[in-house]
């Protein structure tokens, strides 16, 4: 069941999809630049933990309820959009203040925030994203046979996604971490915070204005 013929197409597809840049990648880069490798790794782990939530929700049919209930889906979408916009506003405020990012190159220096902050930001950005609900609801069933236990197989596939996504995102974290001295320059940090804030707000606005999928 775990390594059947459907597994390898899933592995290829999920790897390619994971490497496509999006909100997760942006948040990992932003948090690594803010607090070093520790924050980047914690953000990645929290983001990927959210995948198990979506896998369980999809297997238990709650995703189907959300997709069929206009008000429930709309509420989830607005909450997720508001959270992305809030993160974006925080980045823009940091850019406006013009303070250089306290980058902890390779995680040696002390992070400016507690470990709970990147964990919370990573988990909520994933769990509150209705696109992930839709993605898992549409994508995972293609790789689950009728004879498979849906919940177990969904969690197994989410575990594979967890591993692939963490490998990719932690590679990004280490790359950003090695650029610590450059990122710590005031003008670079302002540009990064400004660009990150703009893109996050754009993602949030786009999410809020998108029509419910049919």
N, C-alpha and C positions, 0 to 999 in steps of 0.2 A: 504493500500500500504506500509506503513512504518513498521508495525509489522506483516507482512504476514508470511506464513509458511517458506519462504526462509530466513527470518531474523535470526533465531536461528542457523542454520548451518553456516551462515556467521559469526555470533558472535563468535562461537566456533573456527572456522578456523582462523579468524583474530586475536583472542587472542593468539592462539598457535603460529602463525607466528610472532606476535609482540614480544613474549618472546624469540624468536630465536636470539642469539647474531649476530650482524653485525656492519656495519659502524656507524649506528645511535647510538647504545649502546656505541661503542668505543668513539665516539665524545662527548657524554654526560658525560662519565666518565672523559675524558681528560679535558674538560672545567670546570667541577666541581672541579677537582683537581687543576686546574690553578687559578680559580677565585671564588670558593665557590659555595654555594647553588644558589645564584642569577644567576650566569653564567650558571649553569646546568639547571635550570628551563627555562631560556630564550632560551637556545639551544634546549631543548625539545619542547617548544612551537613553535619555528621557524621551526624545522624539521617537526612537525605535520601540520603546516600551509601549507607546501609544498604538503601535501596530497590532499588539495582542488584544487590545481593547476592541479595535475595529474588527479583527478576525472573529472574536467571540460574539460581538454584536451581530455581525453578518451571518454567522452560522446559526445563531438563535432566532434569526428572523426579525430582530428589532430594526435593522436597516430597511427591510421591506416596509415595515410600518411607517418609518420616517419618510420613505420615498412616496408612499401612498397617502400620507397625511400632509396636506399643503401647509397647515399652520405649524406643525411640528418641524418639518423640514425648513420652513422659512425662519422659525425661531432659532434653530441651530445655526443656520447660515448667518443670521444677523449677529449672533453671539460670537461666532468665529471671526466675522468681518470686523466687529468692534475690537476684538482682541488684537488683531493684526494692525489695525489703525492706531490703537493705543501704543503698541510697540514702536510703530513708525513715528508717532509724535514724540516719544521719549528720545529716539535717535535724533530727531530734528532739534529738540531742545539742547541736547548735548552738542550738536554742531553749532548752534547759535551761541552757546557759552564759550565755545572755542577752546575747550580744555583738551590737552593731548590725552589720548587713550593710555591708561596705565597698563600697558601691555606687559604681561609676564612671559617673556620670551622663553620657550621651552618649559614653562611652568615653574621656574625657579623662584621668582618673586611672589609675594603674597597677593592673592586675588583681591580686588577692591570690593567684592561682594561675597556673601556667604554661599555655600554650595547649594542651598535651597533655591536660590534665584535662577541659575541656569537650568536646574532640574524642573522647576515650575514652568519656566518659559518654554522649554522644549516639549514637555508633556502636553501642556495646554494648547500650544500651537498645532500639535498633531491631532489631539482628541477633539478639539473644537473645529476642525476643518471638515466641512461636509463633503468636500471633494474626495477625501479619503474614504468616507462612508460609501459614496457612490462607486468609487474605484474598487473597493473590496467587494462590494455587492455584485458588481458587474464582472470583475476579473477572476476572483477566486473560484466561483462555481464552474468555470471552464476547466479546472484542473482537479475537480472532485467528482469521482465516479458515483453513480447512484448507490453502489454497494458500500461505499466508504462511510465511516462515522463522521458526519459533517463537522462537528466541533473539533474533534481530534485532528482531522486532516487540515482544517482551517488554521489551527494553532501551529501545526507543523510547518505549513507554508509560511505563516507569519514569522516563525522562527528562522527560516531560511532568509526571508526578507530582512529580518533583524540583523542577521550576521552580515549579509551583503551590504546593507545600508551603513552599518557601523564601520566596516572596513573602508568604504568609500569616504565617509564623512570624517573619520579619524585621520585618513590620509590628507584630507583638506586641512584639518586642524593642525597637523604637524607642519604642513607647508606654510600656513599662516603664522604658526608659532616661530618658525625660523626667520620670518621677516619682521620679528618684533621690533628691532631698532628702527627700521624704516617706518613701520606703522605708528611708532611712538612720536613721530614728528607731528607737530601741532596741525600743520596745514593738511597733512595726509589724513589724520584722524578726523578733521572737520569734513573733508571730502567724503571719507568713508561713511561717517555717521549721516551726513546729508543725503548721500546716495541711497544708503540703506533705509533711512526714514522715508524717503520719497517712494522707493519701490514697495516697501511694506504697506504704506498708505494706499498706493496704487493697487496692490493685490487685494487689500481689504475692500476698497471701493468697488473693484471689479466683482469681487465675490458677492457683495451686498446687492449689486445691481443685476447680477445674472438671473436669468429666468430659471425656474425649476425645471430639471430635466424631465423628459417624457419617456 
